[in-house]
Amino acid sequence: MRLVGAKQGPRVITIRDSALADRLPVQTPMNLTGMRREQATACKRCGSAIEEVLFTTGGADGSPALWAERPIAVDGFRCTKCGNAMLPRFLEPAEVTALANEGKQHAEAGRLDEAELAFRRVCNSWPGFAPARVNLATLYGARLEAEENGEDRPAVIKRYLDTRAVHLKDALRGDKPPLPLIAGMIIRDLLRSEAEREALELVDELSRSPELSEPDRQPLADLRRFIQFRFDLYERGTKLLNRRIKIHGAPWTPPDDGVRRQMQQGVEFLLRHQRANPSSWQALWVAGKGLQALGDENRAAQELGRAFAIAPTQPDVGREYALTLISLQRFAEAEEICRAASAAAPNDGTLLANLALALLLNKKVEEAESTVQRAVSMDRSDTITAALAQRIVDVRQGRRPQPQTLDELERN
């Protein structure tokens, strides 16, 4: 529990009694300024020597349950004779910098309790210091994400959101707050609670502030658009589906029941965003791939088809839509999509190979052969296309039977 880079730190007084913890502040008021070292010369009660101390319910000797309920971490002074406590202590700038760095190191390593202790020490000593409040609110964002991906307890999620709200609102009133950053964090939390109107009102209120700097005006305008099109849902949806969708040729692990629930929620977030922002083919593409990974090929084709209708010139959209249609044995539709996708990106050999595959399964073997040879000539190192070309030749020459499905082609 020493300061990073310091040889000595305050004496740690660990509080394990809840009644005593109730007498100490979790957060000192915004207008409170503690004593500095040069001001703390002796005990105000008995005149004896005093020492620097850290009062906390956390740390290695603390009670995890009490720390979760009352996360106290406040520096102060204590009389060595009568035990009189004076707090908070005004941490010196070098100490604040060291604690901020220490907290960030712990947070990056996933040691959230240790990070919170460091950040709370700064917040209690410098309650009006906006960056410290932002650090603590960001930490609670990490706690929130871990809870949603873990036990997902509503009461705990609410407590984390409430804690973030307190520190972000105080940060807005603090010293030189990073306005767009803080506003963005508050707005995301409001939207998580479906308080869209309140989020818009906050942006409008901040935009009317006479103290608003010119560089902050555009970010606030961007936040208003973020709310209107519910880009928070896109962020949350893609995060839930990231690394869980199936990409052809890449390794993939089938989801268990817990992951499936998260993926289903991610799909719903993306479709809600797309309803607010009808031009978002990206949301439909990711949602379609998510549905495919969930085993719902028909719905996947539906959403990928909607994405293709919006963005027919995007190669990945046409590619994934066509391959989904092929897996559903809708070969005529797949051929049509492959032709359109290849025409939009004529230098993409993989799209031409997909067209050859659709033609083969649609029993147009000669055209499939000429098409796949063009794809091979575009990239001689593509072993997958070369293998497809050989199979098409084998079908034309009678060495392989005409495949009726993609699975049958791969088995043969």
N, C-alpha and C positions, 0 to 999 in steps of 0.2 A: 504494500500500500504506500510505497514511496513515490515521489514525483519522478517522472522520467528525467534522467540526466542529473538528478540532485543527490547529494550524499546524505542528506537528512530530510526528513519530512515531519509532519506534525505527529504528536502522540495520538493514536487511534483509540477512541472510546466507543466500543461496540454496545449498542442498545438492544437488549433482547426482551425487555419488558414492554408490553403494549401500552400500559398506563403511562410509563415514562415517555414512550415515543409520542403519545398524544400531546405531550406538553411542548414538543419541538416542531418547528415548521417544516413541512415538506418543501415549501418554496417561500422564500422571504419576499415581502411586498416590493413592488416596483420602486417605491420612493425611499427605500431604506438603504443607507450607506453605512457599512461597518467601520470599525476602528482599524487604522493601519498600525504597523509594528511600532513606529516611533511614538504613537499616541498611547499604546498599551504599556505603561511603565510599571504599574502595580495594581493589585486588587482594589477595586473601589469600595469594597466592604471592610477589609481588614488591613489593607496596605501591604500585604505580603507579595512575594514574587508570583508571577504568572507564567504559564507556558502555553504554547500553541497546541491546539488539539483539533481533531476531526471527530465530530459526532456523527455516527452512522448506524443504520440498521442493516447495512450490507457488509460486504467483504467476506473473507474466509470464515470469520467467527460469527457472522450474523445468522439470523433466522430467515431462511428463504421465504417462509410464509409472511413474516412481518415485513420483510423488504418488499414483497409484492404488494402488500396492503399500504405500507407507509415507507416509500423509498427515501429515507432521510440521508443526506450527505451534506453537512454544513460545517465549514471551518469556523473556529472561534478561539477564545482564550479561556483558561481555567486556572483558578487560584490553586497553588500547590499546597496551601495550608487549609483553607476553609472550604474549598471545592466550588466556590462561586464561579458560575459560567457567564461569559460575555460573548455574544455572537450577533451577527456573523463577523468574521475577520475579513478585512479587505485584502484579497489576494493581490500580490504584486503582478504587474504585467508579464514578467518572465514566467511566473507560476501559472498564470492563465494560459499562456502559449503552450507551456509544457503539458498542462492538463488536457488542453484541446487536442494536441498531437497524440497524447496517450489514449484518449478516448477514441480517436479515429483509428488508431492501430488496433485497439481491442475490437471495435465494431467491424473492421475489415476481416478480422480473424473469427468473427462470430461469437466473441465473448461479450454478450450484450449487457450482462449485469455489471461487469467491470467498466465497460464503456459508459453506462448510465451513471455510475458512481462518479467518474471523472467529470462528466458533463454537468451533473447536478451541483458539484462543488463550485463550478464556475457560475452557474445560474444563481446560486444562493449568495455568492459573494458579489457578483455584478448583475443584479436582477434586471437592469435595463439594457444589458448588452445583447443586442438582437442576434448576432451570430451564434452565441451560446444557446439561445432558445431554439434557433433553427437546428442546431446540432442535436439537441435533445428530441425535438419533434421528428427529425429524420430517423433517429434511433427507434422511436415508437412506431414509425412506419415499417421498419424491419420487423419489430415485434408483431405488428398487425399481420404482415404477410406470412410470417411463420405460423401464427395462430390459425389463419385461414387455410393454410396448407396442412395443418396438423389437426388438433382437436376441434377447432372451429366452434368455440364456445361463445355464444352471443353476448353474455355478460362481460367476458374478458375483452372481446372486440370493442364493445361500447366503452369500457374503461380506457382502452388504448386510444380510441378516437377522442374521448373527452380530454385526456391528458394532452394529446396533440393540439386540440383546439385551444386550450388554456395558454400553452406556450407560444403558439403561432399568433394568437391575438395580442398577447403581451409583446411579442417581437415587433408587431406593427406599431406599437406605441413606444418602442425602444429607441436606442441611439442608432441613427443612420441605418434603418432596416433595408435589406435587399428586397425592395417592394415586389417586383414581379415573381421572385422565387417564393416568397411567403404567401402571396396571393394565390399562386398556382397550387401550393400545398393545401391551403384552406379550401380552395374550390374543389379540388379532387375529393377531399373528405366530405364536403357538402353534397357533391354529386353521388358519392357512395351511399349517402342517406337519402338520395332522391330529392334533395332540396335545391332543385334547379333554379327556382325563382330567387331564392336567397343568394345563390351564387352569382346570378346576374346583377342583383342589387348591390352586392359587394363590389363587383368590378366597376359598376357605374359610379358608386360612391367614391372609390379610389380615383377614378378617372376625373372626377370633378374637383379633386383636392387642389387648392391653390399652390401647395408645396410640391406638386408633382413635377419631376424633372422631365425635360424633353426626351431623353433616351428611354424613359419608362413608359411613354405613351403608346408606342407601337406594341411592346409586349403585353400591355393591358388590353389593347384592341385584339391581339391574337388570343388572349384568354377568353374574351367574349365569344369569339368564333369557336373556340374549344368547347365552351359550354353549349352553344347553340347546336353544334353537330355531335355532341356527346363523344368527343374523342377519348374521354376517360374509359368508356366502354370498349373502345378499340384497344387501348393500352392493356386493360385488364384481360380482355379476351385473348389477345395474342400472347400475353405472358402465360396464361393457363395452357395454351396449346403449343407453345414453343418447345421444340425438340421432342414433341409427342406425335407429330403428324408423320405420315408415310411419304417418303420421297423415293421415287424409283431409283434403285441402285444403291441406296444408302441403308445401313443397318437400322433395324427397328424392333422395339420391344413391345409386345401387346400390353395394353394397360390393364392394371388390376382394378377392382371395384372402386377403390378410393380415387384412383387417377381418372377412371371413367366419369365419375361424378364431377370432378373438376373440369374435365374436357367438355362435358355436356353444358356446364355453366359457361365455359368459354365460348362455345358456339352461340349460346343465347345472347351473351354480351355483344358479340360481333353482329348478329342479326339485328339487335336493337340499335346499334350504332348505324347500321346501313339504312334502317328506316328513317333515322334522323338525317342521314347524309346519303341520299340515293345514288350519288355518283361514285361511291366507294366500292369499286370492284375488288379492292384488296381485302376488305372485310369478308366479302362473299367467297373469295378464293381460299382464305385461311379457314373459314367456316366449313367450306366444302371438303377441304383436306382433313379437317378435324372429324367430320362425319364419316369420311372414308376410313379413318383410323378406328372409329367406333364401330365399323362394320355395316354402316347404313349407306350402301352404295347408291341406292335410288335417290335418297335425299342429297347425297354428295353430288350426284349428277345434276340435280335440280339447281343447287346453289352455284356450282361451277358453270352451268349453262347461263345463269343470270349474270355471272361475272363476265363470261365471254360476250354476252350481248352488249355489255357496257364497254368492254375493252377487247375487241376482236384482234387488235394488232399486238397484244401482249403475248409473247411466245409461251411463257409458262402457263398462262391461262388456257390457251388452245391445247397445249400439250396434255395438261392434266385432265381437262375436260374430255378430250378424245380417248385417252387411256381408260378413263372411267367408263365411257360408253362401250369401249371394247370389252371391258370386264363384265359388262351387263349384256354382252352379245348383241348390242345395237349397232351392228357393223355399218349399215348404210348411213346412219347419222354420224358415226365416227369418221367415215370416209369424207363426208361433207365438211366436217370441222377440220380434219387434217388438211384438206385442200385449201381451205380459207387461211388456216394458220401458216401453212408453208408459203402461200402466195404473199402473205404479209411479211414474212421473214425468209426470203428465198435463199439466203446464204447459210441458213441453219440446217445442217445435214441431219440432225436428230429428228427434226420435224418431218423431213422428207422420208426418213426411215419409218416413222410412225404412219405416214400415209401408205407406204409400201405394206406395212403390217395390216392396216385396215383393208387394203385392196386384196391381199391374200385371203383374209378371213371372209371377205365379201365375194370370194371365188373369181376374182379378176387377176389370174395368176400372171399372165403375160405383162400386163401393165405394172403389176407389183414388181416383177423382175426388172423391168427397165427403170422403174422409179428407184428401187433399192441400189441399183448400180450407180445411179447419179449420186445417191447419198454416200456410197462407199468412196467415190472419187473425190468427194469433198474432204474426207478425213480418213486416210489409209490406216491410221492408228486406232480407229474405233473398232474394237473387237466385237462389240455387241452387234453393230450394224453388219459387220462381215459375217458373223454367224447367222444372222437373219437372211442375208443374201444367199448363203449356201443352202439353207433350208428351203427357200423359195425355189431355187434351182432343182433341189431334190423333189419337190412337189411337182414341178413342171415335167420333170423327166420320169416321174412315176416311182422314184425310189422311196418316197414318203407318201402316205395318203393325204388327201385334202383335209386340212384341219377344220373342225367345225367350231372350235372355241380356242381361246388363247391357252388355256390349260392343256388342251389336247396337243397343240403345237409344241408346247414346252416339254410335255411328256415324251412325245415322239422324237 
